[in-house]
Amino acid sequence: MAVPPPVFPVSIRNGRQSFQTFYLAPELVEKTAIWNRGFIRQEGRSYQAR
């Protein structure tokens, strides 16, 4: 808990499922990270538009 992984903040933003997936299946982290990138990009656009 001293140094949370880079996916930690993204997991919290998406929900507990992502966080659990990170621990249950580290292999899925790569796919989740790619999906999160697209989600963050969309969020960034709406944030700027706002």
N, CA, C and O atoms as a Maestro MAE file, in Angstrom:
{
 s_m_m2io_version
 :::
 2.0.0
}

f_m_ct {
 s_m_title
 :::
 protein
 m_atom[200] {
  # First column is atom index #
  i_m_mmod_type
  r_m_x_coord
  r_m_y_coord
  r_m_z_coord
  i_m_residue_number
  s_m_chain_name
  s_m_pdb_residue_name
  s_m_pdb_atom_name
  i_m_atomic_number
  :::
  1 25 0.841 -1.196 0.000 1 A "MET " " N  " 7
  2 3 0.000 0.000 0.000 1 A "MET " " CA " 6
  3 2 0.877 1.247 0.000 1 A "MET " " C  " 6
  4 15 0.378 2.364 -0.141 1 A "MET " " O  " 8
  5 25 2.165 1.057 0.156 2 A "ALA " " N  " 7
  6 3 3.064 2.211 0.180 2 A "ALA " " CA " 6
  7 2 3.060 2.904 -1.177 2 A "ALA " " C  " 6
  8 15 2.949 4.127 -1.253 2 A "ALA " " O  " 8
  9 25 3.182 2.119 -2.255 3 A "VAL " " N  " 7
  10 3 3.203 2.713 -3.598 3 A "VAL " " CA " 6
  11 2 2.127 2.045 -4.451 3 A "VAL " " C  " 6
  12 15 2.342 0.949 -4.969 3 A "VAL " " O  " 8
  13 25 0.972 2.695 -4.600 4 A "PRO " " N  " 7
  14 3 -0.113 2.106 -5.390 4 A "PRO " " CA " 6
  15 2 0.263 2.020 -6.855 4 A "PRO " " C  " 6
  16 15 0.982 2.881 -7.361 4 A "PRO " " O  " 8
  17 25 -0.215 0.990 -7.547 5 A "PRO " " N  " 7
  18 3 0.090 0.828 -8.973 5 A "PRO " " CA " 6
  19 2 -0.534 1.948 -9.795 5 A "PRO " " C  " 6
  20 15 -1.469 2.600 -9.331 5 A "PRO " " O  " 8
  21 25 -0.037 2.183 -11.003 6 A "PRO " " N  " 7
  22 3 -0.570 3.256 -11.850 6 A "PRO " " CA " 6
  23 2 -2.024 3.029 -12.235 6 A "PRO " " C  " 6
  24 15 -2.734 3.974 -12.577 6 A "PRO " " O  " 8
  25 25 -2.467 1.775 -12.179 7 A "VAL " " N  " 7
  26 3 -3.860 1.479 -12.537 7 A "VAL " " CA " 6
  27 2 -4.786 1.762 -11.363 7 A "VAL " " C  " 6
  28 15 -6.005 1.803 -11.531 7 A "VAL " " O  " 8
  29 25 -4.221 1.957 -10.178 8 A "PHE " " N  " 7
  30 3 -5.038 2.142 -8.975 8 A "PHE " " CA " 6
  31 2 -6.037 3.294 -9.121 8 A "PHE " " C  " 6
  32 15 -7.233 3.086 -8.915 8 A "PHE " " O  " 8
  33 25 -5.581 4.506 -9.472 9 A "PRO " " N  " 7
  34 3 -6.520 5.630 -9.591 9 A "PRO " " CA " 6
  35 2 -7.560 5.387 -10.684 9 A "PRO " " C  " 6
  36 15 -8.731 5.729 -10.519 9 A "PRO " " O  " 8
  37 25 -7.137 4.805 -11.784 10 A "VAL " " N  " 7
  38 3 -8.082 4.520 -12.875 10 A "VAL " " CA " 6
  39 2 -9.124 3.520 -12.406 10 A "VAL " " C  " 6
  40 15 -10.302 3.635 -12.743 10 A "VAL " " O  " 8
  41 25 -8.682 2.531 -11.619 11 A "SER " " N  " 7
  42 3 -9.617 1.516 -11.131 11 A "SER " " CA " 6
  43 2 -10.686 2.170 -10.263 11 A "SER " " C  " 6
  44 15 -11.878 1.904 -10.422 11 A "SER " " O  " 8
  45 25 -10.253 3.022 -9.353 12 A "ILE " " N  " 7
  46 3 -11.213 3.675 -8.457 12 A "ILE " " CA " 6
  47 2 -12.211 4.485 -9.286 12 A "ILE " " C  " 6
  48 15 -13.404 4.509 -8.986 12 A "ILE " " O  " 8
  49 25 -11.712 5.142 -10.322 13 A "ARG " " N  " 7
  50 3 -12.601 5.975 -11.135 13 A "ARG " " CA " 6
  51 2 -13.635 5.103 -11.845 13 A "ARG " " C  " 6
  52 15 -14.808 5.468 -11.920 13 A "ARG " " O  " 8
  53 25 -13.214 3.981 -12.352 14 A "ASN " " N  " 7
  54 3 -14.135 3.093 -13.072 14 A "ASN " " CA " 6
  55 2 -15.051 2.367 -12.094 14 A "ASN " " C  " 6
  56 15 -16.254 2.266 -12.333 14 A "ASN " " O  " 8
  57 25 -14.503 1.871 -11.016 15 A "GLY " " N  " 7
  58 3 -15.321 1.142 -10.047 15 A "GLY " " CA " 6
  59 2 -14.516 0.040 -9.376 15 A "GLY " " C  " 6
  60 15 -13.351 -0.179 -9.709 15 A "GLY " " O  " 8
  61 25 -15.138 -0.649 -8.434 16 A "ARG " " N  " 7
  62 3 -14.422 -1.699 -7.709 16 A "ARG " " CA " 6
  63 2 -14.113 -2.869 -8.627 16 A "ARG " " C  " 6
  64 15 -13.101 -3.544 -8.439 16 A "ARG " " O  " 8
  65 25 -14.954 -3.122 -9.607 17 A "GLN " " N  " 7
  66 3 -14.722 -4.265 -10.499 17 A "GLN " " CA " 6
  67 2 -13.332 -4.175 -11.116 17 A "GLN " " C  " 6
  68 15 -12.595 -5.160 -11.123 17 A "GLN " " O  " 8
  69 25 -12.968 -3.015 -11.628 18 A "SER " " N  " 7
  70 3 -11.650 -2.868 -12.254 18 A "SER " " CA " 6
  71 2 -10.560 -3.141 -11.217 18 A "SER " " C  " 6
  72 15 -9.577 -3.823 -11.506 18 A "SER " " O  " 8
  73 25 -10.739 -2.603 -10.008 19 A "PHE " " N  " 7
  74 3 -9.733 -2.788 -8.964 19 A "PHE " " CA " 6
  75 2 -9.575 -4.277 -8.651 19 A "PHE " " C  " 6
  76 15 -8.454 -4.780 -8.572 19 A "PHE " " O  " 8
  77 25 -10.696 -4.982 -8.473 20 A "GLN " " N  " 7
  78 3 -10.635 -6.420 -8.192 20 A "GLN " " CA " 6
  79 2 -10.006 -7.157 -9.363 20 A "GLN " " C  " 6
  80 15 -9.196 -8.064 -9.168 20 A "GLN " " O  " 8
  81 25 -10.374 -6.773 -10.575 21 A "THR " " N  " 7
  82 3 -9.809 -7.436 -11.753 21 A "THR " " CA " 6
  83 2 -8.298 -7.278 -11.760 21 A "THR " " C  " 6
  84 15 -7.573 -8.189 -12.160 21 A "THR " " O  " 8
  85 25 -7.822 -6.116 -11.314 22 A "PHE " " N  " 7
  86 3 -6.383 -5.864 -11.311 22 A "PHE " " CA " 6
  87 2 -5.671 -6.893 -10.434 22 A "PHE " " C  " 6
  88 15 -4.587 -7.367 -10.775 22 A "PHE " " O  " 8
  89 25 -6.293 -7.232 -9.298 23 A "TYR " " N  " 7
  90 3 -5.655 -8.197 -8.396 23 A "TYR " " CA " 6
  91 2 -5.957 -9.637 -8.815 23 A "TYR " " C  " 6
  92 15 -5.097 -10.511 -8.709 23 A "TYR " " O  " 8
  93 25 -7.179 -9.877 -9.289 24 A "LEU " " N  " 7
  94 3 -7.556 -11.247 -9.650 24 A "LEU " " CA " 6
  95 2 -6.861 -11.681 -10.934 24 A "LEU " " C  " 6
  96 15 -6.352 -12.799 -11.013 24 A "LEU " " O  " 8
  97 25 -6.833 -10.810 -11.941 25 A "ALA " " N  " 7
  98 3 -6.238 -11.174 -13.232 25 A "ALA " " CA " 6
  99 2 -5.342 -10.044 -13.734 25 A "ALA " " C  " 6
  100 15 -5.795 -9.206 -14.514 25 A "ALA " " O  " 8
  101 25 -4.084 -10.004 -13.304 26 A "PRO " " N  " 7
  102 3 -3.150 -8.956 -13.749 26 A "PRO " " CA " 6
  103 2 -3.028 -8.910 -15.265 26 A "PRO " " C  " 6
  104 15 -2.730 -7.861 -15.835 26 A "PRO " " O  " 8
  105 25 -3.257 -10.050 -15.923 27 A "GLU " " N  " 7
  106 3 -3.145 -10.076 -17.384 27 A "GLU " " CA " 6
  107 2 -4.196 -9.167 -18.017 27 A "GLU " " C  " 6
  108 15 -3.957 -8.580 -19.072 27 A "GLU " " O  " 8
  109 25 -5.349 -9.052 -17.379 28 A "LEU " " N  " 7
  110 3 -6.415 -8.208 -17.938 28 A "LEU " " CA " 6
  111 2 -6.090 -6.725 -17.773 28 A "LEU " " C  " 6
  112 15 -6.718 -5.875 -18.404 28 A "LEU " " O  " 8
  113 25 -5.119 -6.419 -16.932 29 A "VAL " " N  " 7
  114 3 -4.779 -5.010 -16.703 29 A "VAL " " CA " 6
  115 2 -4.425 -4.338 -18.020 29 A "VAL " " C  " 6
  116 15 -4.814 -3.195 -18.260 29 A "VAL " " O  " 8
  117 25 -3.687 -5.044 -18.880 30 A "GLU " " N  " 7
  118 3 -3.303 -4.440 -20.159 30 A "GLU " " CA " 6
  119 2 -4.546 -4.075 -20.964 30 A "GLU " " C  " 6
  120 15 -4.655 -2.951 -21.453 30 A "GLU " " O  " 8
  121 25 -5.476 -5.004 -21.107 31 A "LYS " " N  " 7
  122 3 -6.706 -4.710 -21.857 31 A "LYS " " CA " 6
  123 2 -7.476 -3.584 -21.173 31 A "LYS " " C  " 6
  124 15 -7.952 -2.659 -21.831 31 A "LYS " " O  " 8
  125 25 -7.593 -3.670 -19.849 32 A "THR " " N  " 7
  126 3 -8.324 -2.632 -19.122 32 A "THR " " CA " 6
  127 2 -7.660 -1.278 -19.318 32 A "THR " " C  " 6
  128 15 -8.339 -0.268 -19.503 32 A "THR " " O  " 8
  129 25 -6.321 -1.257 -19.277 33 A "ALA " " N  " 7
  130 3 -5.597 0.006 -19.450 33 A "ALA " " CA " 6
  131 2 -5.913 0.599 -20.817 33 A "ALA " " C  " 6
  132 15 -6.169 1.798 -20.933 33 A "ALA " " O  " 8
  133 25 -5.895 -0.238 -21.851 34 A "ILE " " N  " 7
  134 3 -6.198 0.264 -23.202 34 A "ILE " " CA " 6
  135 2 -7.626 0.811 -23.233 34 A "ILE " " C  " 6
  136 15 -7.867 1.888 -23.779 34 A "ILE " " O  " 8
  137 25 -8.575 0.069 -22.647 35 A "TRP " " N  " 7
  138 3 -9.969 0.531 -22.634 35 A "TRP " " CA " 6
  139 2 -10.072 1.831 -21.835 35 A "TRP " " C  " 6
  140 15 -10.781 2.756 -22.232 35 A "TRP " " O  " 8
  141 25 -9.357 1.893 -20.704 36 A "ASN " " N  " 7
  142 3 -9.394 3.098 -19.874 36 A "ASN " " CA " 6
  143 2 -8.831 4.284 -20.639 36 A "ASN " " C  " 6
  144 15 -9.334 5.399 -20.504 36 A "ASN " " O  " 8
  145 25 -7.789 4.062 -21.444 37 A "ARG " " N  " 7
  146 3 -7.212 5.169 -22.220 37 A "ARG " " CA " 6
  147 2 -8.280 5.804 -23.095 37 A "ARG " " C  " 6
  148 15 -8.422 7.027 -23.117 37 A "ARG " " O  " 8
  149 25 -9.035 4.976 -23.820 38 A "GLY " " N  " 7
  150 3 -10.098 5.522 -24.668 38 A "GLY " " CA " 6
  151 2 -11.141 6.236 -23.820 38 A "GLY " " C  " 6
  152 15 -11.619 7.307 -24.192 38 A "GLY " " O  " 8
  153 25 -11.495 5.648 -22.682 39 A "PHE " " N  " 7
  154 3 -12.501 6.261 -21.814 39 A "PHE " " CA " 6
  155 2 -11.992 7.606 -21.309 39 A "PHE " " C  " 6
  156 15 -12.729 8.592 -21.309 39 A "PHE " " O  " 8
  157 25 -10.734 7.645 -20.878 40 A "ILE " " N  " 7
  158 3 -10.160 8.894 -20.368 40 A "ILE " " CA " 6
  159 2 -10.134 9.939 -21.482 40 A "ILE " " C  " 6
  160 15 -10.415 11.112 -21.237 40 A "ILE " " O  " 8
  161 25 -9.801 9.523 -22.695 41 A "ARG " " N  " 7
  162 3 -9.772 10.477 -23.813 41 A "ARG " " CA " 6
  163 2 -11.154 11.092 -24.003 41 A "ARG " " C  " 6
  164 15 -11.280 12.305 -24.166 41 A "ARG " " O  " 8
  165 25 -12.184 10.261 -23.983 42 A "GLN " " N  " 7
  166 3 -13.544 10.787 -24.133 42 A "GLN " " CA " 6
  167 2 -13.869 11.712 -22.959 42 A "GLN " " C  " 6
  168 15 -14.454 12.779 -23.145 42 A "GLN " " O  " 8
  169 25 -13.490 11.299 -21.767 43 A "GLU " " N  " 7
  170 3 -13.766 12.129 -20.593 43 A "GLU " " CA " 6
  171 2 -13.049 13.465 -20.725 43 A "GLU " " C  " 6
  172 15 -13.617 14.516 -20.425 43 A "GLU " " O  " 8
  173 25 -11.799 13.419 -21.174 44 A "GLY " " N  " 7
  174 3 -11.035 14.658 -21.336 44 A "GLY " " CA " 6
  175 2 -11.746 15.609 -22.290 44 A "GLY " " C  " 6
  176 15 -11.791 16.815 -22.050 44 A "GLY " " O  " 8
  177 25 -12.297 15.072 -23.362 45 A "ARG " " N  " 7
  178 3 -13.007 15.929 -24.327 45 A "ARG " " CA " 6
  179 2 -14.195 16.599 -23.657 45 A "ARG " " C  " 6
  180 15 -14.356 17.816 -23.751 45 A "ARG " " O  " 8
  181 25 -15.028 15.819 -22.982 46 A "SER " " N  " 7
  182 3 -16.202 16.409 -22.341 46 A "SER " " CA " 6
  183 2 -15.756 17.398 -21.261 46 A "SER " " C  " 6
  184 15 -16.407 18.420 -21.046 46 A "SER " " O  " 8
  185 25 -14.644 17.092 -20.582 47 A "TYR " " N  " 7
  186 3 -14.160 18.000 -19.538 47 A "TYR " " CA " 6
  187 2 -13.765 19.341 -20.150 47 A "TYR " " C  " 6
  188 15 -14.106 20.396 -19.615 47 A "TYR " " O  " 8
  189 25 -13.045 19.299 -21.275 48 A "GLN " " N  " 7
  190 3 -12.640 20.538 -21.939 48 A "GLN " " CA " 6
  191 2 -13.882 21.277 -22.450 48 A "GLN " " C  " 6
  192 15 -13.987 22.495 -22.299 48 A "GLN " " O  " 8
  193 25 -14.812 20.546 -23.047 49 A "ALA " " N  " 7
  194 3 -16.021 21.180 -23.574 49 A "ALA " " CA " 6
  195 2 -16.789 21.850 -22.438 49 A "ALA " " C  " 6
  196 15 -17.379 22.915 -22.619 49 A "ALA " " O  " 8
  197 25 -16.776 21.215 -21.266 50 A "ARG " " N  " 7
  198 3 -17.479 21.779 -20.137 50 A "ARG " " CA " 6
  199 2 -16.796 23.086 -19.762 50 A "ARG " " C  " 6
  200 15 -17.220 23.756 -18.820 50 A "ARG " " O  " 8
  :::
 }
 m_bond[199] {
  # First column is bond index #
  i_m_from
  i_m_to
  i_m_order
  :::
  1 1 2 1
  2 2 3 1
  3 3 4 2
  4 3 5 1
  5 5 6 1
  6 6 7 1
  7 7 8 2
  8 7 9 1
  9 9 10 1
  10 10 11 1
  11 11 12 2
  12 11 13 1
  13 13 14 1
  14 14 15 1
  15 15 16 2
  16 15 17 1
  17 17 18 1
  18 18 19 1
  19 19 20 2
  20 19 21 1
  21 21 22 1
  22 22 23 1
  23 23 24 2
  24 23 25 1
  25 25 26 1
  26 26 27 1
  27 27 28 2
  28 27 29 1
  29 29 30 1
  30 30 31 1
  31 31 32 2
  32 31 33 1
  33 33 34 1
  34 34 35 1
  35 35 36 2
  36 35 37 1
  37 37 38 1
  38 38 39 1
  39 39 40 2
  40 39 41 1
  41 41 42 1
  42 42 43 1
  43 43 44 2
  44 43 45 1
  45 45 46 1
  46 46 47 1
  47 47 48 2
  48 47 49 1
  49 49 50 1
  50 50 51 1
  51 51 52 2
  52 51 53 1
  53 53 54 1
  54 54 55 1
  55 55 56 2
  56 55 57 1
  57 57 58 1
  58 58 59 1
  59 59 60 2
  60 59 61 1
  61 61 62 1
  62 62 63 1
  63 63 64 2
  64 63 65 1
  65 65 66 1
  66 66 67 1
  67 67 68 2
  68 67 69 1
  69 69 70 1
  70 70 71 1
  71 71 72 2
  72 71 73 1
  73 73 74 1
  74 74 75 1
  75 75 76 2
  76 75 77 1
  77 77 78 1
  78 78 79 1
  79 79 80 2
  80 79 81 1
  81 81 82 1
  82 82 83 1
  83 83 84 2
  84 83 85 1
  85 85 86 1
  86 86 87 1
  87 87 88 2
  88 87 89 1
  89 89 90 1
  90 90 91 1
  91 91 92 2
  92 91 93 1
  93 93 94 1
  94 94 95 1
  95 95 96 2
  96 95 97 1
  97 97 98 1
  98 98 99 1
  99 99 100 2
  100 99 101 1
  101 101 102 1
  102 102 103 1
  103 103 104 2
  104 103 105 1
  105 105 106 1
  106 106 107 1
  107 107 108 2
  108 107 109 1
  109 109 110 1
  110 110 111 1
  111 111 112 2
  112 111 113 1
  113 113 114 1
  114 114 115 1
  115 115 116 2
  116 115 117 1
  117 117 118 1
  118 118 119 1
  119 119 120 2
  120 119 121 1
  121 121 122 1
  122 122 123 1
  123 123 124 2
  124 123 125 1
  125 125 126 1
  126 126 127 1
  127 127 128 2
  128 127 129 1
  129 129 130 1
  130 130 131 1
  131 131 132 2
  132 131 133 1
  133 133 134 1
  134 134 135 1
  135 135 136 2
  136 135 137 1
  137 137 138 1
  138 138 139 1
  139 139 140 2
  140 139 141 1
  141 141 142 1
  142 142 143 1
  143 143 144 2
  144 143 145 1
  145 145 146 1
  146 146 147 1
  147 147 148 2
  148 147 149 1
  149 149 150 1
  150 150 151 1
  151 151 152 2
  152 151 153 1
  153 153 154 1
  154 154 155 1
  155 155 156 2
  156 155 157 1
  157 157 158 1
  158 158 159 1
  159 159 160 2
  160 159 161 1
  161 161 162 1
  162 162 163 1
  163 163 164 2
  164 163 165 1
  165 165 166 1
  166 166 167 1
  167 167 168 2
  168 167 169 1
  169 169 170 1
  170 170 171 1
  171 171 172 2
  172 171 173 1
  173 173 174 1
  174 174 175 1
  175 175 176 2
  176 175 177 1
  177 177 178 1
  178 178 179 1
  179 179 180 2
  180 179 181 1
  181 181 182 1
  182 182 183 1
  183 183 184 2
  184 183 185 1
  185 185 186 1
  186 186 187 1
  187 187 188 2
  188 187 189 1
  189 189 190 1
  190 190 191 1
  191 191 192 2
  192 191 193 1
  193 193 194 1
  194 194 195 1
  195 195 196 2
  196 195 197 1
  197 197 198 1
  198 198 199 1
  199 199 200 2
  :::
 }
}
